[in-house]
């Protein structure tokens, strides 16, 4: 599958001591937290930061997430999250994030998320405001995929036979 151009690196952090579990590596909840913070950074990049949310009366909710753990992360390790927009429509974003070790780029996990645009006055799904829709289109053109990525849309299950 073609990966297309480089992803948007939207978030950087370091593995904190409180994220390390009894096995000596970053715990699963911390991976989820990093992907959540990266999602917030993406929304900020798209123009849905706190000020914009208030001005537009618009926000985004997470509908679904899926995390795949690929390698362990350890205390003090520098991390970054790359974001790619897999697909979108007038009010939804299908995003695939890759958590990497910052210095060597080793993939540690993928986080897939479906986001829904919400009108905060009605609490219901609504199309993205024009300025946000323009940024979504820009992200998709610049950082989208030419073909469906192998890491997206995977189902969980035990393969038999």
C-alpha positions in Angstrom: 0.0 0.0 0.0 1.2 3.5 -0.8 1.8 5.7 2.2 1.7 9.0 0.3 3.6 12.0 1.6 5.0 12.4 5.1 2.5 12.6 8.1 1.9 15.6 10.3 3.8 15.3 13.5 1.4 16.9 15.9 2.5 15.8 19.4 5.7 15.2 21.3 6.2 13.9 24.8 8.5 11.8 27.1 7.5 8.7 28.9 6.8 9.8 32.5 7.6 7.7 35.6 3.9 7.5 36.5 3.2 5.9 33.1 5.5 2.9 33.8 3.8 -0.3 35.1 4.9 -3.3 37.1 6.4 -4.8 33.9 8.8 -1.9 33.7 7.4 -0.3 30.5 4.7 2.2 29.6 1.3 0.9 30.4 -1.7 0.7 28.1 -3.6 3.6 29.7 -0.6 5.9 29.0 -0.6 4.9 25.3 -4.3 5.8 25.2 -3.6 9.1 27.0 -0.8 10.0 24.5 -3.2 9.3 21.6 -5.9 11.4 23.3 -3.5 14.4 23.7 -2.3 13.9 20.1 -6.0 14.0 19.0 -6.4 17.3 20.9 -3.2 18.7 19.1 -4.7 17.7 15.8 -7.9 19.4 16.5 -6.0 22.5 17.5 -4.1 22.4 14.2 -7.4 22.1 12.4 -8.6 25.2 14.1 -10.7 23.6 16.8 -8.8 25.0 19.8 -10.7 26.4 22.9 -11.1 29.9 21.4 -12.3 28.5 18.0 -14.7 26.1 19.7 -16.4 29.0 21.5 -16.4 31.2 18.5 -17.9 28.6 16.2 -20.1 26.9 18.7 -18.6 23.7 17.4 -16.4 20.8 18.7 -15.5 17.2 17.9 -16.3 14.1 19.9 -14.5 10.8 19.7 -16.8 8.0 18.4 -14.4 5.1 18.4 -10.7 4.3 19.0 -8.5 1.3 18.4 -4.9 0.9 19.7 -2.4 -1.6 18.4 0.7 -2.1 20.6 3.8 -2.8 18.4 6.8 -2.3 20.8 7.5 -1.3 24.4 8.3 2.2 25.6 10.4 3.0 28.6 10.7 5.7 31.2 12.4 8.8 29.8 12.1 7.8 26.2 11.2 10.6 23.8 8.1 10.0 21.8 6.3 11.7 18.9 2.9 11.1 17.2 2.5 11.3 13.5 -1.1 11.8 12.2 -2.6 10.9 8.8 -6.1 11.5 7.8 -7.4 8.2 6.3 -10.8 9.5 5.3 -13.3 12.3 6.0 -16.8 13.6 5.1 -18.7 16.7 5.9 -18.7 16.0 9.7 -16.4 13.0 10.4 -12.7 12.4 10.5 -11.1 8.9 10.3 -7.5 9.4 11.7 -4.6 7.0 11.9 -1.8 8.0 14.3 1.6 6.3 14.8 3.4 6.7 18.1 7.1 6.6 17.5 10.3 6.7 19.5 11.6 10.1 18.6 15.3 9.6 17.9 15.1 6.5 15.7 11.5 6.6 14.5 10.7 3.1 15.7 6.9 2.5 15.6 5.6 1.7 19.1 1.8 1.8 18.5 -0.9 2.9 16.2 -4.0 4.7 17.3 -7.0 4.9 15.1 -9.8 7.3 15.9 -13.2 8.3 14.4 -14.2 11.9 15.3 -17.6 13.5 14.8 -18.1 17.2 14.4 -20.7 18.5 16.9 -22.8 21.7 17.1 -22.4 22.7 20.7 -25.8 24.5 20.8 -27.8 21.4 19.8 -25.4 18.7 20.9 -25.9 17.0 17.6 -23.7 16.1 14.7 -23.2 18.9 12.2 -20.9 19.7 9.2 -17.6 21.3 9.9 -17.6 25.1 9.7 -16.1 26.3 6.4 -12.7 27.3 7.9 -12.4 23.9 9.6 -13.5 22.1 6.5 -10.8 23.9 4.5 -8.1 22.7 6.9 -9.5 19.2 6.8 -9.3 19.3 3.0 -5.7 20.6 3.2 -4.7 17.9 5.6 -6.2 15.2 3.4 -4.6 16.5 0.3 -1.1 16.9 1.9 -1.1 14.0 4.3 -3.7 11.5 3.2 -3.2 8.1 1.7 -3.1 7.1 -2.0 -4.5 3.7 -1.0 -6.2 2.3 2.1 -3.4 1.8 4.8 -2.8 -1.7 6.1 -2.9 -0.4 9.7 -6.4 1.1 9.4 -9.7 -0.6 9.9 -8.4 -3.7 11.6 -10.7 -5.8 13.6 -9.9 -7.5 16.9 -10.4 -11.3 17.1 -8.8 -14.7 17.5 -8.0 -16.2 14.2 -9.0 -19.9 14.0 -8.1 -22.6 11.6 
